[in-house]
Amino acid sequence: MELGLKKLPPLNSLRYFLVAAQNLSFKKAAEQLFVTQAAISQHIKTLETHLGVQLFIRGTRLVSLTEDGKRLIPHIQAGFDHFAKGVALLIEDANPDVLNVTVVESLSTRWLVPRLQFFQELHPEIRVRLEPCNQLRDFSGTDIDLAIRFGEGNYAGLESRFLLKDKYVLVCHPRLIQPNIRPQDLYKLPLLEERGAITGEAWQTFLAKHKLQEQKFNKILEVDDSTVTIVDAALAGQGFAMLRYNLIYQQIQRQQLVSLFDFSHPSAYSYYLVAPNHHFSKPKVQLFEKWLSEALEDIV
């Protein structure tokens, strides 16, 4: 009759027994496991008490297995080998040369796609497949390796690794503004508005700071959570907008867009690299994470 899980001895005691039996030395087992020799001895005693048999014959320096110990060791070895194979199945990558990344649409279009060539130049053996998507995909039953998300970093059952903070700035095309422009002059310009909660918080902060009235603005474009549309409209000179800095900092540096009134508002959300924990052990994921972290350093 098989032992129930509740009747099995502690897993650590079985592991310590296996290493001690392989070395025939509590001292060497302790060194290998980075614990004290007393800890090894205590776990072996716990195991012997649990099983009701003696497993080792203790000598001055070395130990030897009893007959019961010899009978037990192949089963413990097989058990740990089976554990290792199970873990390897999760870590093993069926497509080591293809990296599947789902990424928020705005970051994909405005930042990631133009730079992917540099990753591919460094690692031509890896082909990247991008899936622009604003919803967090379920990893189970898919070939998705990574997700790049813009949020608070709390995703149940997944590991989130911080990539980058963000902030909101008020911008417009240079041709729309005159020298010495004042906040009140914005009433005369067309407004491009993204109706996201976080964007709205930044906009309300700007209005309160300069004592402006929202109903006086001329809204010519109003979009629900579509940063890409608003950025393109701003670059086309269609109006001014509150935008995420990380998506337009190069356009500001190139003077394709102008940051107005030195205004910025920190975003409550940040960018995160998200995946099941074991995905971060894949070599292709580690290479992409390293490249991405270094590439993001040019954003100031």
VOGU-3710 file (C-alpha; in Angstrom, 3 decimals, decimal comma):
1> melglkklpp> 0,000/0,000/0,000  1,358/3,410/-0,983  2,169/5,962/1,680  -0,101/9,013/1,656  1,588/12,370/1,258  0,855/13,204/4,876  2,776/10,092/5,998  5,906/10,924/4,034  8,900/12,227/6,022  10,030/15,863/5,565
11> lnslryflva> 11,481/16,476/2,103  14,582/18,183/3,527  15,349/15,128/5,662  15,189/12,925/2,570  17,453/15,337/0,671  20,003/15,456/3,503  19,916/11,655/3,745  20,587/11,331/0,001  23,604/13,672/0,035  25,019/12,087/3,206
21> aqnlsfkkaa> 24,590/8,610/1,723  26,275/9,632/-1,524  29,276/11,061/0,372  29,232/8,597/3,301  30,136/11,609/5,410  27,991/14,043/7,380  30,791/16,599/7,183  31,032/16,491/3,377  27,241/16,574/3,101  27,169/19,698/5,269
31> eqlfvtqaai> 29,771/21,394/3,071  27,883/20,496/-0,090  24,563/21,751/1,256  26,034/24,847/2,967  24,667/23,893/6,382  26,233/22,763/9,642  27,170/19,175/10,352  24,778/19,312/13,308  21,928/20,156/10,928  22,722/17,093/8,834
41> sqhiktleth> 22,807/14,893/11,924  19,515/16,296/13,211  17,709/15,730/9,903  18,981/12,160/9,721  17,734/11,531/13,268  14,366/13,006/12,302  14,163/10,687/9,310  15,183/7,623/11,331  12,603/8,446/13,987  9,922/8,937/11,367
51> lgvqlfirgt> 10,710/5,599/9,675  11,497/3,693/12,878  14,752/2,291/11,507  18,464/3,106/11,679  19,879/4,281/8,359  23,553/4,906/9,180  26,238/3,294/11,255  28,111/6,261/12,729  31,896/6,111/12,755  34,473/8,606/14,060
61> rlvsltedgk> 34,939/10,345/10,705  32,883/8,389/8,188  29,506/6,738/8,233  28,183/3,680/6,444  24,708/2,678/5,412  22,761/0,022/7,231  20,856/-2,547/5,209  17,722/-0,427/5,595  19,666/2,601/4,391  20,895/0,684/1,336
71> rliphiqagf> 17,322/-0,378/0,520  16,057/3,183/0,813  18,635/5,119/-1,170  17,735/4,016/-4,752  14,112/5,050/-4,189  15,104/8,467/-2,807  17,523/8,960/-5,692  14,813/8,048/-8,204  12,392/10,454/-6,515  14,727/13,425/-6,730
81> dhfakgvall> 15,631/12,515/-10,314  11,920/12,580/-11,109  11,561/16,003/-9,461  14,419/17,315/-11,591  12,839/15,987/-14,798  9,522/17,618/-13,923  11,168/20,987/-13,316  13,153/20,633/-16,554  9,917/20,159/-18,510  8,779/23,597/-17,357
91> iedanpdvln> 12,093/25,287/-18,059  12,804/23,511/-21,342  12,205/25,735/-24,342  10,671/24,063/-27,391  11,566/27,089/-29,586  14,854/28,535/-28,298  15,340/30,653/-31,433  11,899/32,344/-31,396  10,946/34,947/-28,776  7,234/35,730/-28,470
101> vtvveslstr> 6,499/39,042/-26,742  3,124/40,639/-26,101  3,487/44,362/-25,494  1,216/47,372/-24,918  0,425/48,912/-28,302  1,759/52,382/-27,567  5,197/51,143/-26,487  5,343/48,682/-29,366  4,603/51,299/-32,033  6,375/54,340/-30,624
111> wlvprlqffq> 9,452/52,797/-29,000  10,099/49,058/-29,348  9,617/48,379/-33,054  12,065/51,101/-34,221  14,759/49,641/-31,949  14,314/45,896/-32,476  16,876/45,944/-35,254  19,578/46,587/-32,659  18,586/43,481/-30,682  18,525/41,432/-33,871
121> elhpeirvrl> 21,965/42,722/-34,842  23,301/41,517/-31,481  21,415/38,207/-31,598  20,641/37,257/-35,212  19,922/33,692/-34,078  16,753/34,843/-32,266  13,621/35,822/-34,180  11,248/38,158/-32,311  7,495/37,924/-32,729  5,579/40,906/-31,351
131> epcnqlrdfs> 1,916/40,892/-30,410  0,726/44,451/-29,701  -2,057/44,084/-27,144  -3,390/46,290/-24,353  -4,807/43,357/-22,377  -2,699/40,968/-20,317  -2,649/37,620/-22,093  -2,913/34,305/-20,273  0,428/32,493/-20,610  -0,971/29,001/-20,089
141> gtdidlairf> -1,602/27,114/-23,301  0,218/29,721/-25,417  3,726/30,175/-26,780  4,085/33,659/-25,231  7,460/34,082/-23,535  7,152/37,620/-22,145  4,773/40,514/-21,713  5,656/44,195/-21,384  2,927/45,874/-19,355  2,127/49,415/-18,259
151> gegnyagles> 0,535/49,237/-14,828  1,140/48,742/-11,116  3,089/45,502/-11,520  0,630/43,289/-9,654  -0,310/40,296/-11,798  -1,496/37,182/-9,961  0,687/34,118/-10,471  3,260/36,014/-12,521  6,613/37,622/-11,795  6,896/41,339/-12,570
161> rfllkdkyvl> 10,287/42,957/-13,104  10,399/46,747/-13,050  11,647/48,390/-16,232  10,882/52,103/-16,244  8,916/54,869/-14,566  6,936/57,342/-16,632  5,494/60,843/-16,389  3,047/63,005/-18,304  4,015/66,187/-20,147  1,962/68,703/-22,101
171> vchprliqpn> 3,172/68,997/-25,705  2,286/70,336/-29,112  3,796/70,874/-32,558  6,190/73,903/-32,677  4,198/75,663/-35,383  1,153/75,935/-33,123  2,741/78,170/-30,500  4,058/81,692/-30,354  6,971/82,983/-28,208  6,049/83,753/-24,613
181> irpqdlyklp> 2,923/81,597/-24,755  0,853/81,604/-21,549  -1,310/78,781/-20,172  -4,427/80,878/-20,917  -3,432/80,977/-24,590  -4,229/77,267/-24,814  -7,912/78,182/-24,973  -7,237/79,290/-28,555  -5,595/75,992/-29,578  -7,256/72,666/-30,428
191> lleergaitg> -7,082/70,060/-27,640  -6,360/66,373/-28,263  -7,632/64,428/-25,275  -6,981/60,857/-24,224  -9,666/59,856/-21,749  -7,647/57,511/-19,551  -7,867/57,751/-15,761  -4,140/58,363/-15,268  -3,955/60,889/-18,119  -6,984/62,665/-16,682
201> eawqtflakh> -5,266/62,986/-13,309  -2,301/64,742/-14,931  -4,632/67,032/-16,904  -6,596/68,025/-13,798  -3,328/68,801/-11,993  -2,313/71,136/-14,824  -5,693/72,875/-14,816  -5,587/73,409/-11,050  -2,023/74,684/-11,113  -2,820/77,408/-13,695
211> klqeqkfnki> -6,445/78,030/-12,610  -7,851/77,090/-16,016  -11,433/76,027/-16,801  -11,795/72,785/-18,701  -15,054/73,752/-20,444  -13,304/76,644/-22,232  -10,995/74,377/-24,236  -11,649/73,433/-27,837  -11,589/69,618/-27,923  -11,284/68,486/-31,514
221> levddstvti> -10,301/64,866/-30,812  -11,330/62,706/-27,890  -10,116/59,102/-27,690  -10,563/56,430/-25,028  -7,120/55,163/-24,017  -5,392/55,260/-27,418  -2,042/56,971/-26,961  -0,828/56,065/-30,454  -3,677/58,007/-32,090  -3,073/61,075/-29,935
231> vdaalagqgf> 0,709/61,045/-30,530  0,229/60,846/-34,295  -2,278/63,691/-34,197  0,088/65,861/-32,127  2,967/65,182/-34,516  0,713/66,190/-37,395  0,135/69,549/-35,722  -3,551/68,970/-35,029  -3,453/70,217/-31,430  -1,822/69,993/-28,007
241> amlrynliyq> -2,034/66,941/-25,726  -1,056/65,404/-22,415  1,233/62,495/-23,294  3,542/59,950/-21,675  7,098/61,234/-21,834  8,717/57,870/-22,555  6,791/57,582/-25,815  7,732/61,010/-27,189  11,037/62,017/-25,580  12,914/61,592/-28,866
251> qiqrqqlvsl> 10,375/63,779/-30,687  10,916/66,438/-28,004  14,689/66,162/-28,369  14,352/66,488/-32,158  11,998/69,488/-31,655  9,210/67,725/-33,500  7,178/68,380/-30,353  7,562/71,112/-27,733  7,071/70,537/-24,021  4,869/73,334/-22,669
261> fdfshpsays> 5,366/75,332/-19,449  7,925/72,873/-18,072  4,987/70,823/-16,759  5,274/67,175/-15,748  3,179/64,869/-13,624  4,418/61,452/-12,392  2,401/58,510/-13,622  0,941/56,066/-11,113  1,861/53,311/-13,588  5,257/52,016/-14,713
271> yylvapnhhf> 6,533/49,577/-17,317  7,130/45,989/-16,214  8,472/42,828/-17,784  5,946/40,142/-16,860  6,002/36,344/-17,186  5,744/33,119/-15,187  8,833/32,866/-12,999  10,408/29,967/-14,888  10,290/31,879/-18,203  13,052/34,132/-16,899
281> skpkvqlfek> 15,387/31,098/-16,940  15,163/30,811/-20,734  18,402/32,013/-22,370  16,546/33,978/-25,076  14,484/35,759/-22,416  17,610/36,611/-20,417  19,274/38,067/-23,529  16,207/40,159/-24,359  15,826/41,401/-20,782  19,485/42,467/-20,675
291> wlsealediv> 19,232/44,279/-24,008  15,943/45,948/-23,070  17,249/47,209/-19,724  20,304/48,701/-21,406  18,261/50,227/-24,246  15,952/51,961/-21,780  18,904/53,757/-20,187  18,840/56,376/-22,982  15,492/57,682/-21,728  16,128/60,582/-19,381
//
